[in-house]
């Protein structure tokens, strides 16, 4: 099963107010410049998960989304 955790470095790091200024920031366009098909699928799955968690999808949408994810990543959900 592929890792569908966050794709951004900012989400992984815990930043305190004092340390915020010392952490170098990478422009988003640099972060995505070498995105693979696998990475793109992970981003779409993450976005779908966030939409589901926040109640932005209908039950019908959720079922369709779950099927699409299972087609792309059998056994991941």
N, CA, C and O atoms as a Tripos MOL2 file, in Angstrom:
@<TRIPOS>MOLECULE
protein
  308   307    77     0     0
PROTEIN
NO_CHARGES

@<TRIPOS>ATOM
      1 N           0.8480   -1.1730    0.0000 N.3       1 UNK1
      2 CA          0.0000    0.0000    0.0000 C.3       1 UNK1
      3 C           0.8910    1.2330    0.0000 C.2       1 UNK1
      4 O           1.8460    1.3200    0.7710 O.2       1 UNK1
      5 N           0.5790    2.1640   -0.8510 N.am      2 UNK2
      6 CA          1.3790    3.3780   -0.9830 C.3       2 UNK2
      7 C           1.0970    4.3400    0.1640 C.2       2 UNK2
      8 O           0.0000    4.3680    0.7230 O.2       2 UNK2
      9 N           2.1030    5.1170    0.4960 N.am      3 UNK3
     10 CA          1.9600    6.1220    1.5390 C.3       3 UNK3
     11 C           1.1590    7.2930    0.9970 C.2       3 UNK3
     12 O           1.5520    7.9160    0.0110 O.2       3 UNK3
     13 N           0.0450    7.5900    1.6330 N.am      4 UNK4
     14 CA         -0.7790    8.7180    1.1990 C.3       4 UNK4
     15 C          -0.7430    9.8270    2.2350 C.2       4 UNK4
     16 O          -1.6410   10.6670    2.2820 O.2       4 UNK4
     17 N           0.2920    9.8350    3.0660 N.am      5 UNK5
     18 CA          0.4490   10.9180    4.0280 C.3       5 UNK5
     19 C           0.8400   12.1810    3.2950 C.2       5 UNK5
     20 O           1.0650   12.1650    2.0850 O.2       5 UNK5
     21 N           0.9190   13.2530    4.0150 N.am      6 UNK6
     22 CA          1.1720   14.5620    3.4220 C.3       6 UNK6
     23 C           2.3460   14.5750    2.4560 C.2       6 UNK6
     24 O           3.3300   13.8600    2.6450 O.2       6 UNK6
     25 N           2.2330   15.3800    1.4380 N.am      7 UNK7
     26 CA          3.2900   15.4880    0.4410 C.3       7 UNK7
     27 C           4.1440   16.7260    0.6410 C.2       7 UNK7
     28 O           5.1280   16.9240   -0.0720 O.2       7 UNK7
     29 N           3.7800   17.5540    1.5960 N.am      8 UNK8
     30 CA          4.5530   18.7720    1.7960 C.3       8 UNK8
     31 C           5.4210   18.6750    3.0350 C.2       8 UNK8
     32 O           5.0390   18.0600    4.0310 O.2       8 UNK8
     33 N           6.5660   19.2750    2.9640 N.am      9 UNK9
     34 CA          7.4960   19.2650    4.0840 C.3       9 UNK9
     35 C           6.9740   20.0940    5.2520 C.2       9 UNK9
     36 O           7.2580   19.7770    6.4070 O.2       9 UNK9
     37 N           6.2220   21.1400    4.9720 N.am     10 UNK10
     38 CA          5.7240   22.0000    6.0360 C.3      10 UNK10
     39 C           4.8220   21.2420    6.9860 C.2      10 UNK10
     40 O           4.8670   21.4880    8.1910 O.2      10 UNK10
     41 N           4.0090   20.3340    6.4900 N.am     11 UNK11
     42 CA          3.1020   19.5660    7.3370 C.3      11 UNK11
     43 C           3.8630   18.6280    8.2450 C.2      11 UNK11
     44 O           3.4050   18.3440    9.3510 O.2      11 UNK11
     45 N           5.0170   18.1370    7.8110 N.am     12 UNK12
     46 CA          5.7710   17.1780    8.5780 C.3      12 UNK12
     47 C           6.5380   17.8270    9.7200 C.2      12 UNK12
     48 O           6.7800   17.1800   10.7390 O.2      12 UNK12
     49 N           6.9190   19.0700    9.5780 N.am     13 UNK13
     50 CA          7.7640   19.7410   10.5640 C.3      13 UNK13
     51 C           6.9030   20.4690   11.5920 C.2      13 UNK13
     52 O           5.8870   21.0790   11.2580 O.2      13 UNK13
     53 N           7.3310   20.3910   12.8440 N.am     14 UNK14
     54 CA          6.7090   21.1870   13.8930 C.3      14 UNK14
     55 C           7.5390   22.4450   14.0460 C.2      14 UNK14
     56 O           8.7390   22.3790   14.3110 O.2      14 UNK14
     57 N           6.9010   23.5850   13.8800 N.am     15 UNK15
     58 CA          7.6340   24.8460   13.8930 C.3      15 UNK15
     59 C           7.1530   25.6850   15.0670 C.2      15 UNK15
     60 O           5.9660   25.9830   15.1950 O.2      15 UNK15
     61 N           8.0920   26.0570   15.9150 N.am     16 UNK16
     62 CA          7.7840   26.9500   17.0250 C.3      16 UNK16
     63 C           7.9060   28.3820   16.5260 C.2      16 UNK16
     64 O           8.5780   28.6260   15.5240 O.2      16 UNK16
     65 N           7.2720   29.3290   17.1990 N.am     17 UNK17
     66 CA          7.3550   30.7350   16.7450 C.3      17 UNK17
     67 C           8.7930   31.2320   16.6230 C.2      17 UNK17
     68 O           9.1080   31.9810   15.6990 O.2      17 UNK17
     69 N           9.6720   30.8250   17.5470 N.am     18 UNK18
     70 CA         11.0650   31.2700   17.4920 C.3      18 UNK18
     71 C          11.8180   30.6570   16.3120 C.2      18 UNK18
     72 O          12.6850   31.2980   15.7180 O.2      18 UNK18
     73 N          11.4850   29.4320   15.9850 N.am     19 UNK19
     74 CA         12.1960   28.7310   14.9270 C.3      19 UNK19
     75 C          11.6380   29.0440   13.5380 C.2      19 UNK19
     76 O          12.2750   28.7320   12.5320 O.2      19 UNK19
     77 N          10.4680   29.6510   13.4760 N.am     20 UNK20
     78 CA          9.8230   29.8920   12.1850 C.3      20 UNK20
     79 C          10.6880   30.6990   11.2330 C.2      20 UNK20
     80 O          10.6670   30.4620   10.0250 O.2      20 UNK20
     81 N          11.4400   31.6380   11.7540 N.am     21 UNK21
     82 CA         12.2610   32.4750   10.8870 C.3      21 UNK21
     83 C          13.5100   31.7570   10.4010 C.2      21 UNK21
     84 O          14.0820   32.1520    9.3850 O.2      21 UNK21
     85 N          13.9500   30.7120   11.0980 N.am     22 UNK22
     86 CA         15.1690   30.0220   10.6940 C.3      22 UNK22
     87 C          14.9110   28.8510    9.7470 C.2      22 UNK22
     88 O          15.8610   28.2840    9.2070 O.2      22 UNK22
     89 N          13.6590   28.4800    9.5350 N.am     23 UNK23
     90 CA         13.3280   27.3740    8.6460 C.3      23 UNK23
     91 C          13.2400   27.8920    7.2160 C.2      23 UNK23
     92 O          12.4030   28.7420    6.9090 O.2      23 UNK23
     93 N          14.1070   27.3790    6.3380 N.am     24 UNK24
     94 CA         14.0370   27.8430    4.9460 C.3      24 UNK24
     95 C          12.7510   27.3550    4.2850 C.2      24 UNK24
     96 O          12.3380   26.2120    4.4810 O.2      24 UNK24
     97 N          12.1380   28.2100    3.5210 N.am     25 UNK25
     98 CA         10.9190   27.8370    2.8220 C.3      25 UNK25
     99 C          11.2360   27.5710    1.3640 C.2      25 UNK25
    100 O          11.9550   28.3300    0.7140 O.2      25 UNK25
    101 N          10.6900   26.4890    0.8710 N.am     26 UNK26
    102 CA         10.8620   26.1160   -0.5250 C.3      26 UNK26
    103 C           9.6480   26.6050   -1.2990 C.2      26 UNK26
    104 O           8.5180   26.3210   -0.9000 O.2      26 UNK26
    105 N           9.8470   27.3230   -2.3810 N.am     27 UNK27
    106 CA          8.6980   27.7410   -3.1950 C.3      27 UNK27
    107 C           7.9000   26.5140   -3.6590 C.2      27 UNK27
    108 O           8.4710   25.4910   -4.0370 O.2      27 UNK27
    109 N           6.5950   26.6390   -3.6200 N.am     28 UNK28
    110 CA          5.7310   25.5090   -3.9580 C.3      28 UNK28
    111 C           6.0230   24.9830   -5.3660 C.2      28 UNK28
    112 O           5.9140   23.7810   -5.6090 O.2      28 UNK28
    113 N           6.3860   25.8580   -6.2830 N.am     29 UNK29
    114 CA          6.6500   25.4070   -7.6460 C.3      29 UNK29
    115 C           7.9190   24.5510   -7.7160 C.2      29 UNK29
    116 O           8.0340   23.6790   -8.5760 O.2      29 UNK29
    117 N           8.8640   24.8010   -6.8130 N.am     30 UNK30
    118 CA         10.0440   23.9410   -6.7360 C.3      30 UNK30
    119 C           9.6810   22.5790   -6.1520 C.2      30 UNK30
    120 O          10.1890   21.5500   -6.5970 O.2      30 UNK30
    121 N           8.7930   22.5780   -5.1450 N.am     31 UNK31
    122 CA          8.3740   21.3270   -4.5190 C.3      31 UNK31
    123 C           7.6850   20.3950   -5.5040 C.2      31 UNK31
    124 O           7.8510   19.1770   -5.4340 O.2      31 UNK31
    125 N           6.9130   20.9660   -6.4180 N.am     32 UNK32
    126 CA          6.1310   20.1310   -7.3290 C.3      32 UNK32
    127 C           6.7960   19.8990   -8.6770 C.2      32 UNK32
    128 O           6.2420   19.1980   -9.5240 O.2      32 UNK32
    129 N           7.9600   20.4670   -8.8880 N.am     33 UNK33
    130 CA          8.5920   20.4000  -10.2090 C.3      33 UNK33
    131 C           8.8920   18.9710  -10.6580 C.2      33 UNK33
    132 O           8.9010   18.6870  -11.8550 O.2      33 UNK33
    133 N           9.1310   18.0890   -9.7210 N.am     34 UNK34
    134 CA          9.4450   16.7010  -10.0870 C.3      34 UNK34
    135 C           8.3660   15.7310   -9.6300 C.2      34 UNK34
    136 O           8.6610   14.5690   -9.3480 O.2      34 UNK34
    137 N           7.1220   16.1900   -9.5530 N.am     35 UNK35
    138 CA          6.0250   15.3270   -9.1230 C.3      35 UNK35
    139 C           5.8410   14.1790  -10.1030 C.2      35 UNK35
    140 O           5.8170   14.3680  -11.3190 O.2      35 UNK35
    141 N           5.7150   13.0040   -9.5490 N.am     36 UNK36
    142 CA          5.4910   11.8110  -10.3640 C.3      36 UNK36
    143 C           3.9970   11.5160  -10.4450 C.2      36 UNK36
    144 O           3.1910   12.1490   -9.7620 O.2      36 UNK36
    145 N           3.6380   10.5540  -11.2810 N.am     37 UNK37
    146 CA          2.2430   10.1370  -11.3700 C.3      37 UNK37
    147 C           1.7750    9.6040  -10.0110 C.2      37 UNK37
    148 O           0.6520    9.8700   -9.5830 O.2      37 UNK37
    149 N           2.6430    8.8580   -9.3500 N.am     38 UNK38
    150 CA          2.3360    8.3240   -8.0210 C.3      38 UNK38
    151 C           2.0830    9.4680   -7.0300 C.2      38 UNK38
    152 O           1.1320    9.4210   -6.2500 O.2      38 UNK38
    153 N           2.9290   10.4760   -7.0650 N.am     39 UNK39
    154 CA          2.7590   11.6230   -6.1940 C.3      39 UNK39
    155 C           1.4740   12.3790   -6.4820 C.2      39 UNK39
    156 O           0.8010   12.8470   -5.5640 O.2      39 UNK39
    157 N           1.1410   12.4970   -7.7470 N.am     40 UNK40
    158 CA         -0.0880   13.1880   -8.1430 C.3      40 UNK40
    159 C          -1.3200   12.4500   -7.6290 C.2      40 UNK40
    160 O          -2.2650   13.0730   -7.1450 O.2      40 UNK40
    161 N          -1.3090   11.1340   -7.7340 N.am     41 UNK41
    162 CA         -2.4260   10.3370   -7.2130 C.3      41 UNK41
    163 C          -2.5290   10.5250   -5.7000 C.2      41 UNK41
    164 O          -3.6320   10.6370   -5.1650 O.2      41 UNK41
    165 N          -1.3940   10.5600   -5.0110 N.am     42 UNK42
    166 CA         -1.4100   10.7760   -3.5610 C.3      42 UNK42
    167 C          -2.0470   12.1180   -3.2090 C.2      42 UNK42
    168 O          -2.8260   12.2070   -2.2610 O.2      42 UNK42
    169 N          -1.7190   13.1520   -3.9630 N.am     43 UNK43
    170 CA         -2.2820   14.4750   -3.7080 C.3      43 UNK43
    171 C          -3.7960   14.4460   -3.8880 C.2      43 UNK43
    172 O          -4.5320   14.9950   -3.0670 O.2      43 UNK43
    173 N          -4.2560   13.8150   -4.9460 N.am     44 UNK44
    174 CA         -5.6970   13.7470   -5.2070 C.3      44 UNK44
    175 C          -6.4030   12.9690   -4.0940 C.2      44 UNK44
    176 O          -7.4790   13.3650   -3.6470 O.2      44 UNK44
    177 N          -5.8010   11.8700   -3.6500 N.am     45 UNK45
    178 CA         -6.3960   11.0740   -2.5740 C.3      45 UNK45
    179 C          -6.4340   11.8820   -1.2790 C.2      45 UNK45
    180 O          -7.4230   11.8250   -0.5470 O.2      45 UNK45
    181 N          -5.3810   12.6240   -0.9900 N.am     46 UNK46
    182 CA         -5.3640   13.4630    0.2160 C.3      46 UNK46
    183 C          -6.4500   14.5370    0.1610 C.2      46 UNK46
    184 O          -7.1530   14.7710    1.1430 O.2      46 UNK46
    185 N          -6.5770   15.1780   -0.9840 N.am     47 UNK47
    186 CA         -7.5900   16.2290   -1.1290 C.3      47 UNK47
    187 C          -8.9910   15.6400   -0.9700 C.2      47 UNK47
    188 O          -9.8630   16.2440   -0.3450 O.2      47 UNK47
    189 N          -9.1910   14.4730   -1.5340 N.am     48 UNK48
    190 CA        -10.4880   13.8030   -1.3990 C.3      48 UNK48
    191 C         -10.7630   13.4590    0.0610 C.2      48 UNK48
    192 O         -11.8870   13.6140    0.5400 O.2      48 UNK48
    193 N          -9.7390   12.9960    0.7620 N.am     49 UNK49
    194 CA         -9.8940   12.6770    2.1800 C.3      49 UNK49
    195 C         -10.2420   13.9060    3.0070 C.2      49 UNK49
    196 O         -11.0780   13.8390    3.9080 O.2      49 UNK49
    197 N          -9.6000   15.0260    2.6970 N.am     50 UNK50
    198 CA         -9.9100   16.2660    3.4160 C.3      50 UNK50
    199 C         -11.3450   16.7150    3.1390 C.2      50 UNK50
    200 O         -12.0470   17.1650    4.0440 O.2      50 UNK50
    201 N         -11.7730   16.5910    1.8880 N.am     51 UNK51
    202 CA        -13.1460   16.9660    1.5430 C.3      51 UNK51
    203 C         -14.1370   16.0720    2.2810 C.2      51 UNK51
    204 O         -15.1690   16.5440    2.7580 O.2      51 UNK51
    205 N         -13.8260   14.7980    2.3730 N.am     52 UNK52
    206 CA        -14.7010   13.8550    3.0670 C.3      52 UNK52
    207 C         -14.7590   14.1900    4.5610 C.2      52 UNK52
    208 O         -15.8420   14.2250    5.1460 O.2      52 UNK52
    209 N         -13.6100   14.4340    5.1740 N.am     53 UNK53
    210 CA        -13.5510   14.7160    6.6100 C.3      53 UNK53
    211 C         -14.2830   15.9900    6.9980 C.2      53 UNK53
    212 O         -14.8150   16.0930    8.1030 O.2      53 UNK53
    213 N         -14.3130   16.9430    6.1080 N.am     54 UNK54
    214 CA        -14.9650   18.2180    6.4200 C.3      54 UNK54
    215 C         -16.4230   18.2450    5.9790 C.2      54 UNK54
    216 O         -17.0800   19.2810    6.0810 O.2      54 UNK54
    217 N         -16.9320   17.1250    5.4940 N.am     55 UNK55
    218 CA        -18.3370   17.0410    5.1220 C.3      55 UNK55
    219 C         -18.6860   17.7370    3.8270 C.2      55 UNK55
    220 O         -19.8390   18.1120    3.6180 O.2      55 UNK55
    221 N         -17.7120   17.9160    2.9540 N.am     56 UNK56
    222 CA        -17.9480   18.6160    1.6970 C.3      56 UNK56
    223 C         -18.5240   17.7160    0.6050 C.2      56 UNK56
    224 O         -18.9140   18.2010   -0.4570 O.2      56 UNK56
    225 N         -18.5790   16.4190    0.8580 N.am     57 UNK57
    226 CA        -19.0700   15.4720   -0.1440 C.3      57 UNK57
    227 C         -20.4020   14.8790    0.2820 C.2      57 UNK57
    228 O         -20.6570   14.6670    1.4670 O.2      57 UNK57
    229 N         -21.2430   14.6160   -0.7020 N.am     58 UNK58
    230 CA        -22.4800   13.8970   -0.4210 C.3      58 UNK58
    231 C         -22.1370   12.4190   -0.2460 C.2      58 UNK58
    232 O         -21.0220   11.9940   -0.5470 O.2      58 UNK58
    233 N         -23.0950   11.6480    0.2380 N.am     59 UNK59
    234 CA        -22.8710   10.2090    0.3850 C.3      59 UNK59
    235 C         -22.5740    9.5990   -0.9820 C.2      59 UNK59
    236 O         -21.6930    8.7490   -1.1090 O.2      59 UNK59
    237 N         -23.3090   10.0330   -2.0010 N.am     60 UNK60
    238 CA        -23.0840    9.5250   -3.3630 C.3      60 UNK60
    239 C         -21.6570    9.8310   -3.8160 C.2      60 UNK60
    240 O         -20.9690    8.9610   -4.3500 O.2      60 UNK60
    241 N         -21.2170   11.0730   -3.6000 N.am     61 UNK61
    242 CA        -19.8560   11.4670   -3.9740 C.3      61 UNK61
    243 C         -18.8250   10.6140   -3.2420 C.2      61 UNK61
    244 O         -17.8250   10.1990   -3.8270 O.2      61 UNK61
    245 N         -19.0740   10.3570   -1.9640 N.am     62 UNK62
    246 CA        -18.1450    9.5630   -1.1690 C.3      62 UNK62
    247 C         -18.0150    8.1410   -1.7000 C.2      62 UNK62
    248 O         -16.9170    7.5860   -1.7480 O.2      62 UNK62
    249 N         -19.1340    7.5580   -2.0960 N.am     63 UNK63
    250 CA        -19.1140    6.1910   -2.6410 C.3      63 UNK63
    251 C         -18.3520    6.1620   -3.9640 C.2      63 UNK63
    252 O         -17.5400    5.2670   -4.1950 O.2      63 UNK63
    253 N         -18.6130    7.1360   -4.8280 N.am     64 UNK64
    254 CA        -17.9150    7.2080   -6.1130 C.3      64 UNK64
    255 C         -16.4220    7.4240   -5.8950 C.2      64 UNK64
    256 O         -15.5940    6.7970   -6.5560 O.2      64 UNK64
    257 N         -16.0900    8.2990   -4.9820 N.am     65 UNK65
    258 CA        -14.6970    8.5740   -4.6700 C.3      65 UNK65
    259 C         -13.9910    7.3350   -4.1210 C.2      65 UNK65
    260 O         -12.8700    7.0240   -4.5250 O.2      65 UNK65
    261 N         -14.6410    6.6380   -3.2100 N.am     66 UNK66
    262 CA        -14.0510    5.4220   -2.6480 C.3      66 UNK66
    263 C         -13.7860    4.3880   -3.7330 C.2      66 UNK66
    264 O         -12.7500    3.7230   -3.7190 O.2      66 UNK66
    265 N         -14.7090    4.2490   -4.6650 N.am     67 UNK67
    266 CA        -14.5210    3.3020   -5.7690 C.3      67 UNK67
    267 C         -13.3520    3.7350   -6.6520 C.2      67 UNK67
    268 O         -12.5400    2.9030   -7.0590 O.2      67 UNK67
    269 N         -13.2640    5.0170   -6.9470 N.am     68 UNK68
    270 CA        -12.1680    5.5200   -7.7850 C.3      68 UNK68
    271 C         -10.8210    5.2640   -7.1170 C.2      68 UNK68
    272 O          -9.8680    4.8470   -7.7740 O.2      68 UNK68
    273 N         -10.7440    5.5150   -5.8120 N.am     69 UNK69
    274 CA         -9.4880    5.2680   -5.0930 C.3      69 UNK69
    275 C          -9.1600    3.7870   -5.1010 C.2      69 UNK69
    276 O          -8.0020    3.4100   -5.2810 O.2      69 UNK69
    277 N         -10.1620    2.9420   -4.9080 N.am     70 UNK70
    278 CA         -9.8900    1.4970   -4.8910 C.3      70 UNK70
    279 C          -9.4680    0.9750   -6.2670 C.2      70 UNK70
    280 O          -8.7450   -0.0170   -6.3590 O.2      70 UNK70
    281 N          -9.9150    1.6360   -7.3290 N.am     71 UNK71
    282 CA         -9.4680    1.2640   -8.6700 C.3      71 UNK71
    283 C          -7.9990    1.6690   -8.8610 C.2      71 UNK71
    284 O          -7.2000    0.9020   -9.3990 O.2      71 UNK71
    285 N          -7.6580    2.8820   -8.4110 N.am     72 UNK72
    286 CA         -6.2910    3.3660   -8.5540 C.3      72 UNK72
    287 C          -5.3280    2.6830   -7.5910 C.2      72 UNK72
    288 O          -4.1760    2.4270   -7.9400 O.2      72 UNK72
    289 N          -5.7880    2.3910   -6.4000 N.am     73 UNK73
    290 CA         -4.9620    1.7910   -5.3410 C.3      73 UNK73
    291 C          -5.7020    0.6400   -4.6880 C.2      73 UNK73
    292 O          -6.1970    0.7910   -3.5710 O.2      73 UNK73
    293 N          -5.7930   -0.4920   -5.3430 N.am     74 UNK74
    294 CA         -6.5140   -1.6180   -4.7440 C.3      74 UNK74
    295 C          -5.9820   -1.9350   -3.3400 C.2      74 UNK74
    296 O          -4.7740   -2.0080   -3.1120 O.2      74 UNK74
    297 N          -6.9200   -2.1210   -2.4150 N.am     75 UNK75
    298 CA         -6.5590   -2.4710   -1.0430 C.3      75 UNK75
    299 C          -6.1710   -1.3150   -0.1510 C.2      75 UNK75
    300 O          -5.8310   -1.5280    1.0120 O.2      75 UNK75
    301 N          -6.2100   -0.0840   -0.6650 N.am     76 UNK76
    302 CA         -5.7880    1.0580    0.1490 C.3      76 UNK76
    303 C          -6.8970    1.5760    1.0560 C.2      76 UNK76
    304 O          -6.6260    2.2570    2.0440 O.2      76 UNK76
    305 N          -8.1260    1.2600    0.7270 N.am     77 UNK77
    306 CA         -9.2250    1.6810    1.6040 C.3      77 UNK77
    307 C         -10.1310    0.5070    1.8970 C.2      77 UNK77
    308 O         -11.1180    0.6540    2.6190 O.2      77 UNK77
@<TRIPOS>BOND
     1     1     2 1
     2     2     3 1
     3     3     4 2
     4     3     5 am
     5     5     6 1
     6     6     7 1
     7     7     8 2
     8     7     9 am
     9     9    10 1
    10    10    11 1
    11    11    12 2
    12    11    13 am
    13    13    14 1
    14    14    15 1
    15    15    16 2
    16    15    17 am
    17    17    18 1
    18    18    19 1
    19    19    20 2
    20    19    21 am
    21    21    22 1
    22    22    23 1
    23    23    24 2
    24    23    25 am
    25    25    26 1
    26    26    27 1
    27    27    28 2
    28    27    29 am
    29    29    30 1
    30    30    31 1
    31    31    32 2
    32    31    33 am
    33    33    34 1
    34    34    35 1
    35    35    36 2
    36    35    37 am
    37    37    38 1
    38    38    39 1
    39    39    40 2
    40    39    41 am
    41    41    42 1
    42    42    43 1
    43    43    44 2
    44    43    45 am
    45    45    46 1
    46    46    47 1
    47    47    48 2
    48    47    49 am
    49    49    50 1
    50    50    51 1
    51    51    52 2
    52    51    53 am
    53    53    54 1
    54    54    55 1
    55    55    56 2
    56    55    57 am
    57    57    58 1
    58    58    59 1
    59    59    60 2
    60    59    61 am
    61    61    62 1
    62    62    63 1
    63    63    64 2
    64    63    65 am
    65    65    66 1
    66    66    67 1
    67    67    68 2
    68    67    69 am
    69    69    70 1
    70    70    71 1
    71    71    72 2
    72    71    73 am
    73    73    74 1
    74    74    75 1
    75    75    76 2
    76    75    77 am
    77    77    78 1
    78    78    79 1
    79    79    80 2
    80    79    81 am
    81    81    82 1
    82    82    83 1
    83    83    84 2
    84    83    85 am
    85    85    86 1
    86    86    87 1
    87    87    88 2
    88    87    89 am
    89    89    90 1
    90    90    91 1
    91    91    92 2
    92    91    93 am
    93    93    94 1
    94    94    95 1
    95    95    96 2
    96    95    97 am
    97    97    98 1
    98    98    99 1
    99    99   100 2
   100    99   101 am
   101   101   102 1
   102   102   103 1
   103   103   104 2
   104   103   105 am
   105   105   106 1
   106   106   107 1
   107   107   108 2
   108   107   109 am
   109   109   110 1
   110   110   111 1
   111   111   112 2
   112   111   113 am
   113   113   114 1
   114   114   115 1
   115   115   116 2
   116   115   117 am
   117   117   118 1
   118   118   119 1
   119   119   120 2
   120   119   121 am
   121   121   122 1
   122   122   123 1
   123   123   124 2
   124   123   125 am
   125   125   126 1
   126   126   127 1
   127   127   128 2
   128   127   129 am
   129   129   130 1
   130   130   131 1
   131   131   132 2
   132   131   133 am
   133   133   134 1
   134   134   135 1
   135   135   136 2
   136   135   137 am
   137   137   138 1
   138   138   139 1
   139   139   140 2
   140   139   141 am
   141   141   142 1
   142   142   143 1
   143   143   144 2
   144   143   145 am
   145   145   146 1
   146   146   147 1
   147   147   148 2
   148   147   149 am
   149   149   150 1
   150   150   151 1
   151   151   152 2
   152   151   153 am
   153   153   154 1
   154   154   155 1
   155   155   156 2
   156   155   157 am
   157   157   158 1
   158   158   159 1
   159   159   160 2
   160   159   161 am
   161   161   162 1
   162   162   163 1
   163   163   164 2
   164   163   165 am
   165   165   166 1
   166   166   167 1
   167   167   168 2
   168   167   169 am
   169   169   170 1
   170   170   171 1
   171   171   172 2
   172   171   173 am
   173   173   174 1
   174   174   175 1
   175   175   176 2
   176   175   177 am
   177   177   178 1
   178   178   179 1
   179   179   180 2
   180   179   181 am
   181   181   182 1
   182   182   183 1
   183   183   184 2
   184   183   185 am
   185   185   186 1
   186   186   187 1
   187   187   188 2
   188   187   189 am
   189   189   190 1
   190   190   191 1
   191   191   192 2
   192   191   193 am
   193   193   194 1
   194   194   195 1
   195   195   196 2
   196   195   197 am
   197   197   198 1
   198   198   199 1
   199   199   200 2
   200   199   201 am
   201   201   202 1
   202   202   203 1
   203   203   204 2
   204   203   205 am
   205   205   206 1
   206   206   207 1
   207   207   208 2
   208   207   209 am
   209   209   210 1
   210   210   211 1
   211   211   212 2
   212   211   213 am
   213   213   214 1
   214   214   215 1
   215   215   216 2
   216   215   217 am
   217   217   218 1
   218   218   219 1
   219   219   220 2
   220   219   221 am
   221   221   222 1
   222   222   223 1
   223   223   224 2
   224   223   225 am
   225   225   226 1
   226   226   227 1
   227   227   228 2
   228   227   229 am
   229   229   230 1
   230   230   231 1
   231   231   232 2
   232   231   233 am
   233   233   234 1
   234   234   235 1
   235   235   236 2
   236   235   237 am
   237   237   238 1
   238   238   239 1
   239   239   240 2
   240   239   241 am
   241   241   242 1
   242   242   243 1
   243   243   244 2
   244   243   245 am
   245   245   246 1
   246   246   247 1
   247   247   248 2
   248   247   249 am
   249   249   250 1
   250   250   251 1
   251   251   252 2
   252   251   253 am
   253   253   254 1
   254   254   255 1
   255   255   256 2
   256   255   257 am
   257   257   258 1
   258   258   259 1
   259   259   260 2
   260   259   261 am
   261   261   262 1
   262   262   263 1
   263   263   264 2
   264   263   265 am
   265   265   266 1
   266   266   267 1
   267   267   268 2
   268   267   269 am
   269   269   270 1
   270   270   271 1
   271   271   272 2
   272   271   273 am
   273   273   274 1
   274   274   275 1
   275   275   276 2
   276   275   277 am
   277   277   278 1
   278   278   279 1
   279   279   280 2
   280   279   281 am
   281   281   282 1
   282   282   283 1
   283   283   284 2
   284   283   285 am
   285   285   286 1
   286   286   287 1
   287   287   288 2
   288   287   289 am
   289   289   290 1
   290   290   291 1
   291   291   292 2
   292   291   293 am
   293   293   294 1
   294   294   295 1
   295   295   296 2
   296   295   297 am
   297   297   298 1
   298   298   299 1
   299   299   300 2
   300   299   301 am
   301   301   302 1
   302   302   303 1
   303   303   304 2
   304   303   305 am
   305   305   306 1
   306   306   307 1
   307   307   308 2
@<TRIPOS>SUBSTRUCTURE
     1 UNK1         2 RESIDUE 1 A UNK
     2 UNK2         6 RESIDUE 1 A UNK
     3 UNK3        10 RESIDUE 1 A UNK
     4 UNK4        14 RESIDUE 1 A UNK
     5 UNK5        18 RESIDUE 1 A UNK
     6 UNK6        22 RESIDUE 1 A UNK
     7 UNK7        26 RESIDUE 1 A UNK
     8 UNK8        30 RESIDUE 1 A UNK
     9 UNK9        34 RESIDUE 1 A UNK
    10 UNK10       38 RESIDUE 1 A UNK
    11 UNK11       42 RESIDUE 1 A UNK
    12 UNK12       46 RESIDUE 1 A UNK
    13 UNK13       50 RESIDUE 1 A UNK
    14 UNK14       54 RESIDUE 1 A UNK
    15 UNK15       58 RESIDUE 1 A UNK
    16 UNK16       62 RESIDUE 1 A UNK
    17 UNK17       66 RESIDUE 1 A UNK
    18 UNK18       70 RESIDUE 1 A UNK
    19 UNK19       74 RESIDUE 1 A UNK
    20 UNK20       78 RESIDUE 1 A UNK
    21 UNK21       82 RESIDUE 1 A UNK
    22 UNK22       86 RESIDUE 1 A UNK
    23 UNK23       90 RESIDUE 1 A UNK
    24 UNK24       94 RESIDUE 1 A UNK
    25 UNK25       98 RESIDUE 1 A UNK
    26 UNK26      102 RESIDUE 1 A UNK
    27 UNK27      106 RESIDUE 1 A UNK
    28 UNK28      110 RESIDUE 1 A UNK
    29 UNK29      114 RESIDUE 1 A UNK
    30 UNK30      118 RESIDUE 1 A UNK
    31 UNK31      122 RESIDUE 1 A UNK
    32 UNK32      126 RESIDUE 1 A UNK
    33 UNK33      130 RESIDUE 1 A UNK
    34 UNK34      134 RESIDUE 1 A UNK
    35 UNK35      138 RESIDUE 1 A UNK
    36 UNK36      142 RESIDUE 1 A UNK
    37 UNK37      146 RESIDUE 1 A UNK
    38 UNK38      150 RESIDUE 1 A UNK
    39 UNK39      154 RESIDUE 1 A UNK
    40 UNK40      158 RESIDUE 1 A UNK
    41 UNK41      162 RESIDUE 1 A UNK
    42 UNK42      166 RESIDUE 1 A UNK
    43 UNK43      170 RESIDUE 1 A UNK
    44 UNK44      174 RESIDUE 1 A UNK
    45 UNK45      178 RESIDUE 1 A UNK
    46 UNK46      182 RESIDUE 1 A UNK
    47 UNK47      186 RESIDUE 1 A UNK
    48 UNK48      190 RESIDUE 1 A UNK
    49 UNK49      194 RESIDUE 1 A UNK
    50 UNK50      198 RESIDUE 1 A UNK
    51 UNK51      202 RESIDUE 1 A UNK
    52 UNK52      206 RESIDUE 1 A UNK
    53 UNK53      210 RESIDUE 1 A UNK
    54 UNK54      214 RESIDUE 1 A UNK
    55 UNK55      218 RESIDUE 1 A UNK
    56 UNK56      222 RESIDUE 1 A UNK
    57 UNK57      226 RESIDUE 1 A UNK
    58 UNK58      230 RESIDUE 1 A UNK
    59 UNK59      234 RESIDUE 1 A UNK
    60 UNK60      238 RESIDUE 1 A UNK
    61 UNK61      242 RESIDUE 1 A UNK
    62 UNK62      246 RESIDUE 1 A UNK
    63 UNK63      250 RESIDUE 1 A UNK
    64 UNK64      254 RESIDUE 1 A UNK
    65 UNK65      258 RESIDUE 1 A UNK
    66 UNK66      262 RESIDUE 1 A UNK
    67 UNK67      266 RESIDUE 1 A UNK
    68 UNK68      270 RESIDUE 1 A UNK
    69 UNK69      274 RESIDUE 1 A UNK
    70 UNK70      278 RESIDUE 1 A UNK
    71 UNK71      282 RESIDUE 1 A UNK
    72 UNK72      286 RESIDUE 1 A UNK
    73 UNK73      290 RESIDUE 1 A UNK
    74 UNK74      294 RESIDUE 1 A UNK
    75 UNK75      298 RESIDUE 1 A UNK
    76 UNK76      302 RESIDUE 1 A UNK
    77 UNK77      306 RESIDUE 1 A UNK
